[in-house]
Structure formats: structure tokens, C-alpha cells
């Protein structure tokens, strides 16, 4: 029996069951004389148990493949190898590719760009009356305007071979930087968007894939621009579109 | 997979749980875990094998989380699903949403203290080290965080005041 005064830290340690048995007994006796305080401590325990129970399910889930893959740097998911190979084929050379590709996971700043692009996609694609600021009828003006604002010559790629026609485009502010959004639509009314924003650290990466909810995105960096192709489409289908975009942009 | 990588892998479920509770967003949480793993691998040489790998990984995650918070003011938030009335959904899912919402109202440093100690069951010493604060500071953040959470919840994780539809 120490008889030391009961501090708030003692009470927290009591909640956590981390007191030596003798001290815990003292706290229990102390609480027995203070019903209000005892009720508060009981509530803190219940809240803690509720948190523990609610988040336990997440720890019980199987480890997502993309996380396990980080710990196995030598094995790359098959589709990424294919994507990288295709890009090498399309670009006609692999210089700089490997560095950019493996360097990616360490650069969360770049992922902000694709998050912002997916956010913009989700905001503007459902728009019925004003999906774009400048329509496809004024394509030349649209491209010239967005190129000027983004600071690099842009192109609205021709995706008719993939079944998509240009709806138009708009200027976005992404992380305080001007970004261009081009919107396309197919005969079924399905819309995809292409985002272009200047990339301070010029380079090249392979196609990277990301999915948020039911929205898929492929993104890559080519020279001084970062691109994202976004749509509520299966990965393979979107990959085809992304390849078409890449190919169209490459024809300077 | 080498021994150290296997040790790291063992911690992934706990890292995901902590990241999910910390950020309140599934997707952002796994990004945080991914960044944590990548950074940990690039710094494995800094880890002293005598020390437990768990607090070391959580420290890396905490620092990345703070960096992300600093950047996030410049970011378009990718909001979670628009809030539907929680009562309309499965009970466990509704409870999780309520807890996310309550945790989200705590300051970052209190939320981290409550989760590291209460959910991750980390020792006070380890939790203080992860957050780079003295134990006394940890205890006061823990106390204030739990107290605010108690005011937001009614003791079994349910919000004290149900939202009105």
C-alpha cells in the first residue's frame, strides 16, 4: 500500500490495466468511493474496447497484394511487367524507365497528383449541362488555351479508334498548379478524362495503375508532363485507352 | 523473403489497422502503409536488430503521416462516400463510421496517442518514442483524447447524440 495520491496518469494506466496489482487495488478502492469518477473510468474502458473491436477486422484482412509487393522488390506484378514492356516498345527505348519506375513508391507527392485528378474526374464527369468549359467544337482554341496555362504544348489525342470522341476540356487548379482536363465520351455515354499537369522533376515512368472505389486510373510521366487517364472502366479496357493516349501524344 | 522482410511483413496488419483508424480512409491508409514499407526498406540499415521492429515502423509511419498532413492543405481531398445516415447500414459498418467520425474530431496528436495505446496496445514508453514526446506529454494527450472521445460517444462506441436525418 503506497497511499500515494491518485493522479490522472494512474487512472489512465488503470484503464489500460497496466498498474501493479497492489496499486490497481488502491485505485479500485479509491473509485469505489467516487461513483461519478468510477462511471467515467468505466466509460473510457468501454470506448477503448469499442475501438479495439471495430478496427480489429482490418488487421484480420489478408494483406493486399500491392503492399506485399513492396516487400518483394524483385517480383513485379505480371501486368506491370507487361505495361513496362509495352511502354518500352512504344517509346522505343528504356532509358530512364527503370529508375522512374522503381523510384515511384517513395514519392507520395506524385500520388497527390493522381488523387487530385481522380477527385476532379468524380466532380466533373457527372455534370450534364456543364461538363467542360470549352467544347470540342472549339478544339483548337481549347488546346491552345490549356497549353498556355499548363506551360507546355498539349494535345487532345484522337481516340476515335477506341470509340471515344472529345467532349471538351477545362482548366483545373491542382495543388495550386494549373492542370488541363480533357473529357471524352463513347457511344454508350461512358466518359473518361485525361489530365495533364506539369511535372517539376522531368522524367519517364511506366504506366502505373490505381483504383479508388470504382474509378480506375493509369498515370505516367513523360518528359515534363504528368498524365492520368481516368474512368469507371475495367483495368484492361482503360489500359488500352491509356496506351492509345500515349501513342497519340508520342506522334509529335 | 529474408528474415527482416518477414519481420516487417508480420507488422503489416497492425500498420494497416493503425493507418486506417488514423486517417479514417481505407485507400489513404494503404497508401500510408505502402509509403511506410518503402521507406522502411530503404532504411533497413538504420534499424538496430536489438530493438523491436514494431515501434520503428510506427515511427516511420507517424512521420510520413505528419508530412502528408502538411501537404494535404494543398490537396483536393478525395472525400469518402458522402455521409449516409449510419442507421441505414449494417450495424458494424455504422459503428465504424461513427468511430471514424468521432476520432476525426480529435487533434492528430491526441488521436495518435489514443490509438497507439488503446488499439495497438503499445507500452507508454514505445508510444512516447513513436510520437517523439516525453511520457508525461503522452499521458496528457491520452487523457485529453479519451475524454473528448467519451464526450462524443456514449460509452459503447455509439455517438452520444445521434445525428438527425
Interface residues (C-beta under 8 A of the other chain):
Chain A: X8 X9 X11 X12 X13 X15 X16 X18 X40 X42 X43 X44 X46 X47 X48 X50 X51 X52 X53 X54 X55 X56 X57 X58 X59 X60 X61 X63 X64 X66 X67 X68 X70 X71 X72 X73 X105 X106 X108 X109 X111 X112 X115 X116 X118 X119 X120 X122 X174 X175 X176 X212 X213
Chain B: X1 X5 X8 X9 X12 X13 X14 X16 X17 X20 X21 X27 X30 X31 X33 X34 X35 X37 X38 X39 X41 X42 X64 X67 X68 X71 X74 X75 X76 X77 X78 X81 X92 X95 X96 X99 X103 X114 X115 X117 X118 X119 X124 X136 X139 X140 X142 X143 X146 X147 X149 X150 X153 X154 X155 X156 X157
